[in-house]
Amino acid sequence: MAEDVPRGQTSGLTKSSGTQRRFPLPCSPAIPTMAKEPVRVLVTGAAGQIGYALVPMIARGVMLGADQPVILHMLDIPPAAEALNGVKMELVDAAFPLLKGVVATTDVVEACTGVNIAVMVGGFPRKEGMERKDVMSKNVSIYKSQASALENHAAANCKVLVVANPANTNALILKEFAPSIPEKNISCLTRLDHNRALGQVSERLNVQVSDVKNVIIWGNHSSTQYPDVNHATVKTPAGEKPVRGLVGDDAWLNGEFITTVQQRGAAIIKARKLSSALSAASAACDHIRDWVLGTPEGTWVSMGVYSDGSYNVPAGLIYSFPVTCCAGEWKIVQGLHIDEFSRKKLDLTAQELSEEKELAYSCLS
Ligand SMILES: NC(=O)c1ccc[n+]([C@@H]2O[C@H](COP(=O)([O-])OP(=O)(O)OC[C@H]3O[C@@H](n4cnc5c(N)ncnc54)[C@H](O)[C@@H]3O)[C@@H](O)[C@H]2O)c1
């Protein structure tokens, strides 16, 4: 028969004071840690498929670290309210130790109040028969109104990541309509494309993906993006080697590699009959984690950020650049050589973003 152990006391398998213990004693950390204040993280479109993959990652510490408590704010629209409540129920059932609270709401003001990080996944999808301008118009009005809610109700210095497509232009609209949020705090997700490029190189060279670094995604999160390996390296037993030299096949790197990364989203839809969700959620965690906690020494990542004219990219676009992050701030990596092939690709994707910007503004007027 089991021996009763009073609550709060332990027993163990080792002999101690003449009695046999059946459970190990609790261990205390070598260095006592200070309890951190919870960070409030907003996920819009939380009842959708990326939202469903993303919220447990955040609650498990994948985004902000295993010692960082979080309070999740989840927003969706009224037709998705019941599904959103179901996600909240599952979060409760998962008993995440880091999760200190959940706000699940269809009220944008309640959702945005006090948030330190906002991951904007909610948006209007393109439906059959819809013109590009119609989709743009729906999203421009969503991002205009959510910009005001964030500006008026988020915590000071809130960092914003836009995931919903058209991600760069939604982020630009958000920036324009939240003028008091510093432009350095508004970004869009191109980390999924960056990770896809790392994955393709790792598969081609049969090396660990964690040994590949410093690919770049330039421009728009669309099929005009330019995945660039000209500065990428692989860690080998003989030191870091350039990807281009190791692959030794410029035709592949300048052709199939680029189109595979550009069209990976469509390939996932074809295979899954649904768009990428787990990889998008994971990339959103990577994006925020590196932004907040910093990029490793000697490594850059790709982020869609407000162009300051670096690399002759027109200022005033949200464009994906190579960045390093330190102390919560990103900085565009400067001084990389851009060859003629790359120049054309950088300009082409900038051109598309300028056209999207124009279209977005025409929807506003
Ligand atoms: N940047 C990237 O790398 C990347 C990658 C994959 C997907 N995406 C984009 O992310 C978005 C979400 O993808 P998904 O697969 O989760 O879509 P989904 O349709 O499964 O989910 C979208 C959710 O947003 C909600 N929503 C719609 N309007 C809203 C609003 N005004 N406020 C709050 N919520 C709202 C919907 O009700 C739905 O629950 C899409 O725009 C998709 O194209 C971007």
The ligand as a Gaussian input file, in Angstrom:
#p B3LYP/6-31G(d) Opt

LIG

0 1
 N        4.718000      36.849000     -44.253000
 C        4.730000      35.539000     -44.348000
 O        5.793000      34.922000     -44.435000
 C        3.447000      34.745000     -44.404000
 C        3.493000      33.346000     -44.454000
 C        2.316000      32.624000     -44.473000
 C        1.104000      33.307000     -44.455000
 N        1.081000      34.657000     -44.428000
 C       -0.180000      35.406000     -44.374000
 O       -0.649000      35.359000     -43.019000
 C       -2.052000      35.569000     -42.989000
 C       -2.726000      34.545000     -42.106000
 O       -2.581000      33.266000     -42.651000
 P       -3.436000      32.039000     -42.062000
 O       -3.045000      30.864000     -42.853000
 O       -3.348000      31.996000     -40.580000
 O       -4.904000      32.496000     -42.493000
 P       -6.292000      32.078000     -41.866000
 O       -7.332000      32.492000     -42.853000
 O       -6.260000      30.666000     -41.380000
 O       -6.408000      33.013000     -40.580000
 C       -6.581000      34.388000     -40.652000
 C       -7.382000      34.799000     -39.431000
 O       -7.478000      36.224000     -39.456000
 C       -8.766000      36.555000     -39.004000
 N       -9.084000      37.932000     -39.370000
 C       -9.585000      38.408000     -40.543000
 N       -9.769000      39.737000     -40.439000
 C       -9.349000      40.098000     -39.212000
 C       -9.290000      41.329000     -38.533000
 N       -9.722000      42.460000     -39.095000
 N       -8.814000      41.346000     -37.268000
 C       -8.404000      40.212000     -36.671000
 N       -8.451000      39.008000     -37.258000
 C       -8.911000      38.955000     -38.511000
 C       -9.656000      35.498000     -39.645000
 O      -10.928000      35.420000     -39.020000
 C       -8.803000      34.251000     -39.448000
 O       -9.095000      33.624000     -38.206000
 C       -2.490000      35.549000     -44.456000
 O       -2.605000      36.878000     -44.895000
 C       -1.345000      34.852000     -45.151000
 O       -1.271000      35.198000     -46.518000
 C        2.221000      35.374000     -44.411000

